[in-house]
Amino acid sequence: MTRSKRSHYEGCRGRHAHVLRCDIYRYFPAIDHEILKQEFRRRIACERTLSILDLIVDGSNWQEAVNLYFYGDDLFSPFDRCRGLPIGNLTSQFFANLYLNRFDHWVTEVLRAPYVRYVDDFALFSDDPRVLEEWRMKIADYLVGRRLRLHPVKTRILSTKVEQIFLGFVLSPNGERRLPEENVRRFRNRLRGLTDRSRMKSISLSERDARIASWIAHAEHADTWRLRHAIFRDGPYDPANNIPRSLDGPLSPCSARRFVEQQTTEPPIGKSEQEQQRQPQLQKTVFVS
């Protein structure tokens, strides 16, 4: 899902000069329960299913307060309406996309804008920044009906020729994908902590390996061959080794079958472009059984 969204974003970026990057202010805490339940009933007729969905929504734990006023509200409206979904729940991800499904149709069918959205992060593309500004005002008016507001800082019109962060990656106009520096810094700190905890036996080796593999699975969708080589140099997770292993030895057969290492054609640090061109293309995906 996220891979196709990034590809669609990059495709639209290559065809237009400007982009309207939008973010919804405190989206998950602001989702209105009554409006969400109405969306359930527009698609589902089974009363038993609806009762289960209502139970999940009503059972949401407390979220940070988003006390916004909209047209027709009285003094106590923001406090009387139930709002918010827990971000970590799998159902919350689905409900959050459903909450803006009608908005997706409105953007593509009424505004007829080149458009890509993932949860509350979305982008519209045009060659004319004045068109994007007009769309921004119309979007702000539409979202009032969902009791939502655009983020005042994160919503802006940018040139597609500048680097932008989308879905956790820095996307460059030349097609390069990188991880944000903060992401790399956090993982280096986490890796040191995981290593220390595994030595003290406060975390199992399988749990540690799973957390490391999770970050690798995210990082390998960007141009991170050299970064991963620098972090795991000469170790079992070094992409130059091609063989996934635990930091203390080979992974278990079950873990090894699930682990997939995507190798890029980027050469190790220090090789020239001529050597890269002479080097045969590496096998992209290696399965270990």
Protein Blocks (a to p, Z undefined) as FASTA:
>chain_A
ZZmmmmmmmmmmmmpcbdcddddehkllmpcfklmmmmmmmmbcblklmmmmmmmmmmpc
cddddddddehiafklmmmpcgdddfklmklmmmmmmmmmmmmmmmmmmnopacddehja
ccdddfblklmmmmmmmmmmmmmmnopacdfklgccddfkbccdeehiacdfkopacddf
klmmmmmmmmmmmmmmmmnopacfklmmmmmmmmmmmmmmpccklmmmmmmgoiaklmkl
opacdfkbccdfklmmmpccdddfbdcehiafklmmmpccddfbdcdZZ
